[in-house]
């Protein structure tokens, strides 16, 4: 059950989780399997092995990154500040979080401006989030001391994630024998953004709900910093596998753009987030994309830009309620 002292921090729709009346519609879990924990491949950024990296990208589409060079104190401070920010009242968050940041709930689907995207689906994702375009951080000069400290931490964290994503992508390009000049615009640091997600507990008869329904990321790479509450699951070998949190490690996802760049050699991992009955969960995620107008050429897909891909995804979510993704661009 949600803590009464914290109830006002949640969007009004989530406060109904403790009521005895009708609850908002959520995704059915009746036809899903119980997930089992799995040891995903580990990649050491300090002693980067191209064969191990390539195997993880080909066979899993996800790996656990160790020796990434991010101080553990930065992880701790980021999570602490995020928790304090989310624990503010819902009304306070709406007033404090202003452009270029954006605050959203009930869906992870956002427009390019960061606003929640209207969807044809009647279902709800049990999450609230903060969207942070890293290239615009310097424009955000809040008076609130908590937000000001959080912005500085995000700047430092963003620099680390840019370094990590660039190092990994360059190594993947070597594995794939991509032309350096042609592959350079396929990962544009200025497109990087961070989303901080809070998944409220879900008090229902089944005791669980979807924080995010099954999907793939549209990015080149996604880098996830989980807290110590489990919930991330990946689909592999026709079953759902639980990715347990391990302190001071990152989870790296291959996204749709990397799958297209690699001619389907690398897999964009299908994943979801399961919300717990009693425990709140927090994750800090980094996404990076190709330059908006750079053309992605692939033998598997017709030529397209990330801008075209994004527009098609948003159109599908608005009209049919879900993302179709790369299938729309198949040759």
C-alpha positions, 0 to 999 in steps of 0.5 A: 500500500502507498505510504499515506505520508507520501500519497500527495507526491503521486499524480492524482490518478495513482492515489486511487490505488489505495481507494476501495473504488474502481481503479484505472485500467491497467494492462492484463498480466493474466497471460504472462509468465513468471520471470526468472532472473538471468545473468546478462553478459558483462562488458568491462569498459576499462578492458574492452573486449571487442569479441565479448561486446559483439557477442553480447550485442548479437545474442542478447541486445543488452549487457551489464557494463562494469568499470565504467568510470562513474564514481559511486558517489555520483550514483548515490547523489543522483538517486537521492536528489531524484527521490527528494524531487519526486517526493515533493507534492504533485502540485509542487512538481508541476510548478517547479519543473519548467522548460526545457525540463518536463514532468509527465506521468501515465505514459513514457511516450513523449513528443519532441518537446517533452510533453506527454503524447496523446495515445489511442490506447486506453491503458496506463503505464504506472510511472511518473517521470522527468525528461531532461534534454542534456543539450539544453541544461545550461538554459535551465537556471532554477531558483529552487536549490534542490533543482539547482543541485540536481541540474549540476549533478545531471550535467556531470552525469551527462558528460560521463554518459556521453563518454561511455556511449561514444566509446561503446559505439566506436567499438561496435562500429569497428566490430561491424566494419563500418566506415568511420566517416559514414558512421560518425553522424549515426551517434550525435551527442547533442541528441542525448537526453536523460529520463528519470522514472519513478514507478509507484507501488500498485495496490491491486488484487494481483499486486502488480502492474506494468510500469512499461509495457513490452517495447524496444527503444528507438535509440542507438544506445540506452544506458540504464541506472537502476536502484535496488528494486527489481522490475526490468525484464527482457524477452529472450528465447521466448521467455521473460527474464528478470535483470536483477540490479547490481550496485555500481553497474549500468545496463546498456540496451541496443536500440532500434537505430543500432539494429538498423545500422547493423543490418539486424546483426545487433538486436534491439532488445524487447523489454518491460518494467513490472511494478511491485505491490509494496515497493517504489522503484527508481531508474535513471536512463540515458538515450542517444540517437543519430543526427536528426537528418542523417540518413540510415542506409541498410540492406534490411530497411529503406533509407530513412532519417531518425526524424522520419522514424520518430514521426512514424512512431508518434503517429502509430502511438497516437492512432493505433495505441502502440509503437510498430517501429522498424517493421514500418521501414522494412524493404 
